[in-house]
Amino acid sequence: MDFIVILAARQLESPPWAIMMPLAQAFGFIINLLFNLAYSISPAGSLGVAIVLMTLIFRLLIMPLGLKSQKAMMKMRELKPELDKIKEKYGNSKDPEIMRKSQKEQTALMAKHGANPLTGCLPMLIQMPLFFGLNIVMRQASVHVASLRGFYYDLAYRLLQIPGLVSTYYQPTGPLERLAFETVEYREPIVPAEMIQGDYIRRIGEWLQAEGLWGYDLPLDQVIANLRAGVAHFSADVFMIGLPEDLGRVLSRFTADDWAYLYNYIPAEYLPEIQGMVNHITGVERFMGISMVESIELWSIGMVLPILTGISMFISSWLMQQRTYDPNANEQAVMMQRMMLFVMPIMMAVFTVNLVAAVGVFWVTGQIFQIIQDLILLKKSGTPIRLPFSKASPEVVDVVPAKKKKK
């Protein structure tokens, strides 16, 4: 065959989230294992199922920490009257020595009863890096998830065998090349750092020669020299002859409109096979009709995830307030709690919109798990569950119950 494929690739600097890459690679490894498990049962939606499984495993792993955090928060609720007595004892004095004594007594009381006001933040702090790591992985799922990368490699390799999709010139003139150029230009798929290094260029030359894709009667060393010269000629953009894995990275960013455009240029004898491969990958990446590797668009079916995020966050925050309920709280504290019931869910819903849909699935699944765990713990502890914004008469909690007299 007498053709080559030209891909346009930006010379990307080290990304600002490079520090997250080790976490992203670990995520990719775990998701790939779970993806293979889900795919072996049913290919449809297997990427989303892998995200759900990973979330459940993560929640089970941090459950001991979560239970400890919840119990510590409930203990703080019980200790509130005693802590208030200590504060009242020392008054509102600004004297450093008096403030130090007050803080020391409060700390001693909390240590005695195993309470810590900071433990409630630990589960959330642990999750935040996971949000960003998962977002990186799923934006480039075809890079980090080996099985998905294989699907795109096979698709790219097959497209390279179809006459007329690529040109034999150093310009993106074929329909596949034009789409690849626009995709890199406007959607910036990940580009391997070694793309502008010598070993990678040699690999390209060897692959072109082995596949018979180089359309000129030149020796391999001359082909490599020409490629190096072409790369060195550009600064902001690099025109590069790509390997199938590079084209696969670009194909993973194609939209439904891109594929519809490309189908018009694929000969009829190849079209059913290519459509079948694309539909298979699309089915794998979609979960409940939502693509796990794309950002959520307004007025799309994906908006159900931010809505569910807000609802689940509201319920979770409401249950959290049951653990810290203080009937003697002043009006300002009550208003603050009520405001947080709305602020946090809205913030998390907006936050989810700016990330890939897989993060929304991760969050909603985790919150459902958390809600069930909270309900069980509250029921087991005998803590009454009040409706949101309901008022209750003040009550006094006996922190240290009187010991039963021995008969």
Secondary structure, 3 states (H helix, E strand, C coil): CCCCCEEEEECCCCCCCHHHHHHHHHHHHHHHHHHHHHHHHCCCCHHHHHHHHHHHHHHHHCHHHHHHHHHHHHHHHHHHHHHHHHHHHHCCCCCHHHHHHHHHHHHHHHHHCCCCCCHHHHHHHHHHHHHHHHHHHHHCHHHHCHHHHHHHHHHHHHHHCCCCCCCCCCCCCCHHHHHHHHHHHHHCCCCCHHHHCHHHHHHHHHHHHHHCCCCCCCCHHHHHHHHHHHHHHCCCEEEEECCHHHHHHHHCCCCHHHHHHHHCCCCCCCHHHHHHHHHHHHHHHEECCEECCCECCCCCHHHHHHHHHHHHHHHHHHHHHHHCCCCCCCHHHHHHHHHHHHHHHHHHHHHHHCCEHHHHHHHHHHHHHHHHHHHHHHHHHCCCCCCCCCCCCCCCCCCCCCCCCCC
